[in-house]
Structures are given as C-alpha cells and as structure tokens.
Amino acid sequence: MEPYSIFLVDDHATFREDLKKMLGEREGLKIVGEAGDGLELLDLLKEVKLPPHLILLDITMPKLSGIEAASEIKKNYPDIKILILSMHREKEYVEQAISAGAEGYLLKDDIRRDVFSAIERVREGGVYISPFFSQEFPNGLR
C-alpha cells in the first residue's frame, strides 16, 4: 500500500522540522514537501506530478493565509484534504477554515496528543475538530 503523502505548511521552520520528525516516525505516512507560506504552497503544487493526499496548513502566515490558501487548493485540487493547524482558539477561525474547504482544525497545543487521530479521521473522510471546541460544536460540523 502506498504511503499517505503529507505536505507541511507553516511559516516557522523549526515547527515544520519538529512536526516532520514526529510524523516521520509513523509507518504509512510520508512527508512529500513543505512550504513557509500559502503562496509558496500554491506554486509548489503546480510543480508536483502527484499531489499530496493531505496538507497540514497553518492559518497565520505571511503573503497568503491558510484560509485563503485552503480556498484556492479546494478550487484547483478538490481531492486534496486539508487539516488546519492553528493556535487560534476562536470559533470564527474554525468556521472560516471549514467554509474554505478544510476537513479539520487541530490546535497546535493538541498536536502531540491528537495529530495522528486527526489525520486518520480526515483520511477516512471525516471532519476533525480539536476537543477544545466540543462545546462550540456539540453536533460536529457539516
């Protein structure tokens, strides 16, 4: 079975390196690229022969935000799944991310504990929202 390919997008290189190391330890997952902002991501996607299965995408980045990038990705690559990684704890960010086409919203504080279950939920076609938001969205989304 081919590995589940993942592209990392965050403007903090150290964060990307830590995440790449953590995800690289899980069998069946493969990091196939990374970018520091949304514009760089869109440019790189145009160059790849085989788009990734999943993009882990920060919201707050220079040049093009994760929300804007998610919207463009879904327009041009509707089969790519998007899991937003964010420090923002406001309900509005979750709603904007899902409206832009993201399949999940994971708080960066929850990554060590929940990233693999979030990836699996999104991979299986579900929507993942960090547990912090369970009271905001008691019936889930979509």
Secondary structure as UniProt FT lines:
FT   STRAND          4..9
FT   HELIX           13..24
FT   TURN            27..28
FT   STRAND          29..35
FT   HELIX           38..47
FT   STRAND          54..58
FT   HELIX           66..76
FT   TURN            78..79
FT   STRAND          81..86
FT   HELIX           91..99
FT   TURN            100..101
FT   STRAND          104..107
FT   HELIX           108..110
FT   HELIX           111..123
FT   TURN            124..125
FT   STRAND          128..129
FT   HELIX           131..133
FT   TURN            134..136
FT   TURN            138..139
//
